[in-house]
Amino acid sequence: MTIDHEVKRRRTFAIISHPDAGKTTLTEKLLLFAGAIHIAGSVKARKASRHATSDWMEIEKQRGISVASSVMQMEYRDCVINLLDTPGHQDFSEDTYRVLTAVDAALMVIDAANGVEAQTLRLLQVCRARNTPIITFVNKMDREVREPLDLIDEIERTLGMDTIPFTWPIGMGKSFHGVYDLQHKHMRVFRPGADRSGQDEVEIIKDLNHPSVLQRFGMSLTQAQQEIELILDAAPQFDQDAFLAGHQTPVFFGSAINNFGVQEVLDTLVELAPSPSARCALQREVLPTEAKFSGVVFKIQANMNPAHRDRIAFVRICSGEFKRGINLKVVRSGKEVRTNTVVSFLSQRRELLETAYAGDIIGIPNHGTLQLADTLTAGEALQFTGLPFFAPEIFQTVEIADPLRSKQLKLGLTQLGEEGAIQVFRPHIGSILLLGAVGILQFEVVTHRLKYEYGVEARIAPAKYQLARWVTADNPRELQRFIEANAHRIAYDAVDAPTFLASFAAEISVAEENWPAIRFHKMREHAGLMFQAHAV
């Protein structure tokens, strides 16, 4: 197979939503319908022996929430699908933001009872900024929910894009009878599903005006027909170019937990979602069909296999073909990475990988060599950009009950800090490590993982700092002078980038006035800041 052919087969997308919209359930059902798994660990069963396939962390199984993004690869209709499930909870939004830099499309899940919620809107703004194509799935139609016309109007107003219904619901809740497929002009009849796909033949009705059909579905069908007529008159035609530019979103209705509406979404992802496109590096535009390999680290996860205390770097391939055993160069450090044990994913299940292509997500075992946003190439000096690191909004200090476990604490915090969900800061003066995060739940996850993955009982206590800004300057000597003058407020993050800490916003304003040559950043992008950090 040629690289061109393999790249065209790839579909790489993330599933995004507000918590509890049904994102993880839909992820499972997409795997089910693609044949990647044979029985789903439904959300209802998480407290029993089965858990969602995409949730592998112990705390995820206990709490029934997703706190880390996971990657699943499957084949469907001669396409290779790389599906990335993301945390819905806003406290883990940084992980989701980074995942969105590694995909070519997004599948947005909306709870039909709640409409567009705050976290969904934040994630959509990231997608819009990157012109990421979005497919929308309105979930939970088997419950008493909002009117579909109201939902369509809200999506359009809130997201600022045209909604193009591909299916339309007939009824809701106990009166949910199915959906009308506006593309193929037929009705798919709803039957509450089980954990397995393909158990029953799907009932398709083509003539909705037949008296027996009208009698069978009653007022729900009559109302839906009126709404469909209105939609067909008012909605613009679907335009593939507008969809790929992020200006239109196809909309589907269904019930993921009942397997209903999933098939249509999966087929649309294959038919409409884009294959990998060109990516911008600082040096040049990189085409996916180029012969030479390039890729970027967008996620690092520690202890996916607790028995081996491993660390895996998730790499989005941006160009070329990966072959097991090839030499890859870490552009930042110039070091070479061995690729004999590179893996592909189905959540926590991994398989040794022989070949992969642009668009695929591969896992490279990592012992501190790779960092978030590192570029890997076959030798060329390239630097991909765009991976965000946000200034923490909450700071905590760490104490341990047993001082003899200090070494394990340092190891655990170092490895968890490499993942980027929690940020670990080493003070310029003193030895007490600071933890920074954008959400309080991240600290709970850290203490839980320290206990279960590193054997360290840790206590988290509030720190005196509330704000942080990464600092840079054109003149390294001026930056060094600033650091020395504010040593008590300076700390270094996982890549040794200097950070100014403050208790109040006014302290940052004063520093900006007194040090005009210093730039204060709310977000750290890997390129630029990395090299300044090491130059100091």
WONORCOR-V348914 format. One record per helix or strand of 3 or more residues. SS is the DSSP state (h for helix, s for strand). FROM is the first residue (numbers start at 1). TO is the last residue. If there is no record, write none. Layout:
SS|FROM|TO, SS|FROM|TO
This chain:
h|3|9, s|10|17, h|23|34, h|43|45, h|58|63, s|70|76, s|79|85, h|90|100, s|105|111, h|118|129, s|133|139, h|148|159, s|162|165, s|167|170, h|173|175, s|178|181, s|186|189, h|211|234, h|240|244, s|248|253, h|256|258, h|262|272, s|279|281, s|294|302, s|311|319, s|321|323, s|328|330, s|343|346, s|349|352, s|355|357, s|361|365, s|375|377, s|388|390, s|394|400, h|403|419, s|423|427, s|434|437, h|441|454, s|458|462, s|467|472, h|476|485, h|487|489, s|490|492, s|498|502, h|505|514, s|519|521, s|523|525, h|526|535
